[in-house]
Amino acid sequence: MAESAFVPGFEQDIFVSYARVDDEPLFPGEPGWVTGLQRLLTHRLRQLLGRDCFTVWRDQDIAKHIDFEPQIATSLERSAVLLLILSPGYMKSPWCQREMTTFLKMVRQRGISNGGVFLVQREKIDHAKWPEELEGAGLTGYRFWIQEEGKRARPLDQQRDRGDYFDALNDLASEVADCLLKMRTSAEAGRSTPATAPATGRSWRPSAATLKSNADKAESDNVATTTVFLAETTDDIDPQRNKVKRHFEQSGLRVVPSGWYPRDPDAFAQAVREDMAQAKLFVQLLSPVAGRQMPDRDETYVVHQHRVAVEMGLPILQWRDPDLVTEHIKAEVDDATHQQLLLGTTVEAVDIEDFNRDVLARVNRKERTTEKPAGDAFVFVNTANADCPLAADLCQYLDRHGFGYSLPIHQGRPEEIRDDLRENILMCDGMIVVYGQSESNWVRGQLIEARKAAIHRQKRLHAAVYEGPPIPKMPLAFKLPRMQVIPCHQGLDEQRLRPFLEELVGATAEASTGDIASALGVG
């Protein structure tokens, strides 16, 4: 057994599976693309692992072989990790397909812990066209291609695209190193199978049971395991997602999903719910591109992830480019549902670094506080049909902090709608009228109705107008006594909403001053 491998029990640390056409130099005397990647990856791994005893195996004469020789099969079997260079040439090579199928089978036999598959996307290939084996393995891959505006996609070049290339290379090297270190540590400890592959890696995607077991163990060891669900994006902003993911992981967060979800809609939906069940926060990056629609479904993969997060009650933070202003969205985004998503109240149109800081601040604030019930405070969220999305975000926030709430009915006989409005005003502790896209006359009318009904209340009605986007607003020229106006023109703003809710909780019989701060997530 060779002793040069970093991981005991294997002869090679990495087996490079590639199509020879992808290593043919564009100009005489230059190294091929795969050769260049292998050289830099090996160098970076030696830096990360702190030693030179590290082996990479690649068959430079792959085109000369006709049969799948036992020697190659043995090399695959004795390799800890497979590095797969995905390209059109790879997908059309029977030899490459056999290497991939053989190693994936061995990984399943070993269990994920005994080895990993790391996929390099050399070319832009629609995921629907990937080999079924890759989709079944849940691989997402490392994007080594770029598509500049108005141009066709092309592989990243080490010199021309130095920044993007080395970001992708460092991501790949870091996660390969993490996997190999865990395998080596486990082997040296005498275990027959190493501990799990890194949960943050983008190699073989662990099952929900494996991830939950890891999270439970980390919690029992008093290790911070705050998990963030970073939604899959469309290809055009995948580089931004990779940078956000790297930033989160370097900040000590655990990011899911750990691999690319299967495209089958049922399998996709199941995997999304399994990962979201572990997460404390839903984070999504949005672009003007709506993305692919799920087969036999009326929604895209992008919209589906957001919808599930809403259903599961996860706190939501979304991002879009600050240059993507409202006017451009309405004029250029044809998909109505995606347009609504881009204009949602949980979307921040800010610099990506500022967004990263906002996410980390939300996580840290949530970790510092233990939420308590908000007493018996009950809120009537009075909204017109046009502002139901704003009201949904507001209700989600209220529910998350222990408040009860009700919404008006919008269907039925006119007298039923009026009776429901009156009952809600009489029953609630506070009323918030949502003023987003609604007409100012409608908002004014609701306040007048509240004034009429409040005469019959035994206690004061705490009222507020929640001003959401768009702006500017038409003046209401009407104000109830001590009514608050909550300006949230850029989306739900906890700091601006908090004073009204503090007042409301303080007015309920069971609430104490301490409960107020706890219910609102402040110290």
N, C-alpha and C positions, 0 to 999 in steps of 0.2 A: 504494500500500500504506500503510495506516495505521501511524503510528509510535508509537501509544500503548500497544501491546501490550508486555508484559514480555519475551516470547519472540520473538526475531527470526524473521521468516518467517511469522508468523501475524497475523491481524487481531484475533482475540480470544484471550485466555488461557483463559477458561472459558466453555463453553456450558452453560447451566442447562436441563435437560430435566425437565419437571414437568407434572402435571395441574393445570389451572386451579382445579379444585375444592379443591385442597389449599392454595390461597392466598386463599380466601375468608375474610374476617375473621369471627370468632365474634360480635363486637360492633361496631356502627357506629363508625367513626373510628379503629379499631385497625388496624395493619398486618397483612397476611396472614402465615401461617406461613412460606411460602417467601420472601417479601419480607424478613422479619426475619432469616432464616438468611443470605440473600445479603448483607444489610447488614453483619452481624457478621463473616461470613466474609471479606468484602472488607477490612474494617477490620483484622482479625487478619493477613491476608496482607500488607497494606502494612507492618505492624509487622515481620513475619518477613522480608520481602524488602527492607525498608529504603528503599522508594521509593513514589511515588504513581502511577507509570506502570504501571498494571495495569488490565486490562479484563475485565468480566464481561458476557456477552450473554444476554438472556432475552427471549423473545417474549411480551409482555404481552397480545397480542391473539390468542393461539393458537386460541381457540374460534371465531374469525371466519373462519378459513381452511378451505377445503374440500379443496383439492388440496395435495399436497406440493410447494410452489412451489420453483422453482430458487433463489430468494433464500435460503430456509431451508437448502436443501441446501448452498449455497455457504457460508453461515455455519458450518454444521457442519464442512465441509471445512477452513475457515480458522481453526478453533478448536484450541488445543493440547490442551485437557482437556475431558472431558465430566463434568458433575456431574449425576447421575441421582437424582431424588427418588422412591424406590419407595413405592408405596401402592396400595390397591385401585383408586383412580381412575386411577392411572398404568397399571395392568395392563389396565384395560378401555378405555383410550383408543387407538384405532388410530393416531392422530397420534403419540402418545408411543412406541408400539411401532416406528413407522417411524423416528423419530429415533434410538432405541436401536439398531436393526438397522443403520441406515446408518453410525453412528459406529463400532460394533464392527467392521463390515466394513472401514472405513477404517483402524482401529487395526491390524487383522491385515495389511492391505496395507502400512502404514508399518513394521510391526514394533513391538514393545512400546516400544522406545526413543523413538519419535516422538510419543508421546502416551499419555494414560492415561484410564481410566474410574474415577471415584470414586462409589461408591454410598451414598446416604443412606437408611437404613431409617426412614421416617417413621412407619410403622405396623408392628405385629407381624404378619408373614406367614410361615407355615410354609415352609421352604426347598423343600419338595417342590412347592409351588405357584408358585414363581418361574418367570418365563419361561425357556425352555430356553436362550436365548442367554446369559442371565446365568450359569446353571449351567455352561455350556460355557466361559465366560470365566474361571471360577475366582474370581469376586468374593465377598468376604465382607461388605463394607459396614460402615458406621458406625451404631451403634444409637442412634437419636434417639427411642426410645420407652421407656416404663417400665411395669412391672406391679407394683403394690403388692399386698401380701398380702390376699387376699380380694376383690380388685377386678379389673376388666378392664384390659387393656393400653390405653395412650393415648399420644399424642405428647408428647414433652418440651416443657415450657413454659419460656420464657426466665426468667420471674420465679419461678414456683412451684417449679421444679426447677433453680434456678440452678447448683448445684454439678455435677450430672450433665450438664446441658446444656453448660456451658462446658468440661467435660472432653472430651465428645464433639467439640465444636467445635474445641478445640485440637488433638486428634488429627487431625481432618480437615484443618485448616489447615496443620499441620506437614508432613503427608505430601504435600499438594498443593504446598506451597512447595518441598519437597525435589525433587519431580518437575520443577517449572518451572525451578528453579535449574540442575539438570543439563541440561535442554533448552537453556537460555540459554547456559550455558558451552560446550556442544558446538557450538551454532550460531555463537558468536563465534569458536570455534577453527577454523571453516571446514569442519567435518565435515558430510557430507550427512545423517547420522543421529546424533542425540545418543547419549551414553553411556547405559547402561542406566538404567531407572527404578529408584528406590530399592528395594533388596531387602527392606527392612523395611516397605514400603508395602502398602496393602491395595487397590491398584488391580489392574490386569491381572496375573495370576499368571505369573511367568516359568517357562520350562521348566526341567527339572533340568539340562540342558546349560548353559543360561545362568547358572543359579545357581552351578554348579560352576566355570564359567569365571571368574565374578566372584570366587569364593573363592580360586581359584588365583592370580589376578592380585593380589588383596590380600595373599596370603601372600608372593608374590614381592616385593611392595613393603614387606615387614616391617610390615604393618598387622595389628593384633590382630583376628581374625575368629572368635572363639569363638562357635559357633552352638548355640543352645538350641532344642529342639523343644518348643513350648508347645501342648499338645494342644487341639483343638477342644473346647468345653464345651457343656453344655446351655444353653438360652436364659436360664434363671433366674440363672445366675452369669456370664453374658457380660460385664456391667459390671466385675466383679472381674478377669476375664481381660484386659480392655482396660487396666485400671490396672496389672496385673502386666507386661503387654507394654510399656507405656510406661516403667515403672520399669527393666526390663531394657535397653531401647534407650538410655535416658538414661545407663545405667551402661556403655555401650559394647558390649553384646552384640548379636549378630545373631539375630533370632527368626524361626523358620519354624514353620508355613507362613505365606507372605506373602499368601495369599488363601484364600477359602473353597473347600474341596475339592468336586469333583462328588459328587452323591449316588449315582450308579451304583456298586454295590459293588466291581466290578473296577477301575474308574477310581480310586475312593477308595483302595483298597488299594495300588494302584501309586503314587499320589501320596504316600501316607504313607511308603512304603518309600524313595522317592526323597529325601524331605526328611530322614528319619531317618538316611540314609546320610551326611549332611553334619553331623549334630548330635553334640555331645559329652555332652549331658545331655537326659533326657526329663522334662518338667515337666507335671503335670496337676492341674487344679482339679476337685474332685468335689463334687457336691451330692446330696441324697437322691433326686433325679430320675434315673432310669436313662437316659432319652433314647430316641431312636428306634432301632428295630431295623433293621439293614441288610436290604434286600430279599433274599429267598432265602438268608439267613444266620441262624445261631442265636445271633448276638451283636449287641450295639448298636454304634454308631459309637464310643461312649466306651470300651467294653471292647476293641474291636478295636485301637484305638491302643495301649492298654496291653499287650495281648498281643504285638503286633509289637515293641514296645520290649524286652520280655523276651526274645523270640526273637533279637533283634539284639544283645543284651548291653549295652544302654545303661544307664548309671546312672540310677536312677529316684527322683524326689522328687515326692510327691503332697501335696495339701492338702485339708482339709475344715474347715468352720467349727467352732471349739472348742465351740460350743453343741450341736453334733450329737454327743451322747455315745453310747457303745456301746449302752446300753439302748434309746435312741430308734431307733437304726439297726435293731436286731433286731426291734423292735416295729412300726416304721412302713415299713420298706423291704421290699416284697414280693418284688422280684426277687432271687433267691438269689445270682446271680453278681455283681450290683451291690453287694449287701450285703457279699459277700466282698471286693470291691474297696475299699469304704469302710473295712473293718477290716484292710486289709493292713498289713504291717510297714513299708512305705515311706511311709505316710500320716502327715502331721503335722497334728494338730488344734490349731492355734495361730492367733494373730492374723496376718492376711495380710501385715502389714509385717514381722513376725518371719520369716515364711516367705520373703519376698523376700530378707532378709538371709542366711538359711540357703542359699538357692540361690546367691547371689553368693559366699558363703564357700566353697561346694563348687567353684564354677568357679575361683576364685582359688587354692584349694589344689591343684587338679588342674593348673593352669598352672605352678605353682611347682615341681612335682615331675616327674621322669621315672621311670616305673615300671620296675623290673627284675624278672626272674623270681625266684620264691621258692625257689630251689634245687630239691631233689627232695622238698619237703614234700608229703605226701599225707594227706588228711583223710577219715575215714569219718564221714559225716553220717548218724547213726542216727535215723530218724524213723518214727513211726507214720503211717498213712494220714491221720488227722485233722490232722496238722501238716505235710502236704506243701507248702502255700503258704509257711509259715515256712522250711522246708528249701530251697525253690526260691530265696528271697531270699538265704539264706545261701550257697548254692552259686554264685549269680551273683556275689556279693561275692568268694568265694574264687577263682573263675575270673578275675575282673577283675584280681586281684592276683597271678596266676601260680601258685596252688596247684592241685594235683590233688585230686580228690575222688571218692567213690563213695557211692551210696545203696543201701539194702537192697532186696531183692526182697520183694514182698508177695503174690505169687501163686505157686502151685505146691504140691507135696506138703510136709507139715510138715518132713520130714527135709531137703528141699532148702532150705527157708527157714533152718533151723538151720545147715546146712553153709555157706550163704552168709554168715550172720552171723559164724560162727567165722572163715571165711577173711578177711573184711574186718577183723576185729579183729587177726588175726595179721599182715596185710599192711600196715596203715596206720601212719603215724607218730603220728597223733593221732586221737582219736575225740570227736565232739561229739554228745551225745544231746539231741535237741530236745524240750523240755518246754513245750508250749503248751497245746493242748486235750487232750492225752493224759492218761490216768489216771496218778496218782502210782505206782501199783503196776506199771504197764507200764514206766515209767522206771526204777524200782528193779530190776525184773527184768533190764533190759538191762545195768545196771551190774554185777549179779551175774554175768551171762553173760560180761561183759568181764573180771571178776576171774578167772573160771575159765580163760578162754582165755589171759589174759596170762601165766599160769604158764609157758606153752610159748613165749613170745616170747624172743628173744635180747636185746632192749633194752626199756627202760621204755616203757610205754604212756602217752602224754600224754592225759589225759581231761578233759572239761569237760561241764557241763550248761548248755545254752543255754535260759534261761527267757524265753519270749516271752509275749505276752498270751494269755489274760486273767489277771488277778490277782484275789484272792490265790491262792497255791499251797498245796496240801497238802504238809507236810514229807515228805521222802523217808526220813529216819532211816537213811541209808546214804551213806557217803562213801569213795571210793577214796583211797588215799594221794596227797597233793598234787593232788587233783582240784580244778579251778577251777569256780566257778559264775559264769556270765555273765548278769547281769540285763539283759534288753532288753525290759522290760515295755511300752514304748511303740513297739516296732519295733526294727529292726536299728540298733545303736549302735556305730559304729566304735571310739569311744574305749574302750568296755567290752570289745569283742572283741579289740582289738589286743594286750593283754598275753599272752593265751593263744597267739596266732599268733606273737608275737615269741619266746616260749619254744620253740615248735615249730620255727620256722625255725632258731633258734640251735642246736637239737639235731641238725639234719641235717648230714651230712658236708661237703657242698659249700657250705653257706651261710656267709657272713662277716657280721661285725657291721654293715658298711655295707649289705649286701644286705637286712638285716632292715628297716631304716628305709625303704629305697627301695621294697621290696615292699609295704609297708603305706601308702605315700603320705605319709610324714612326713619333715621335714628332719632 
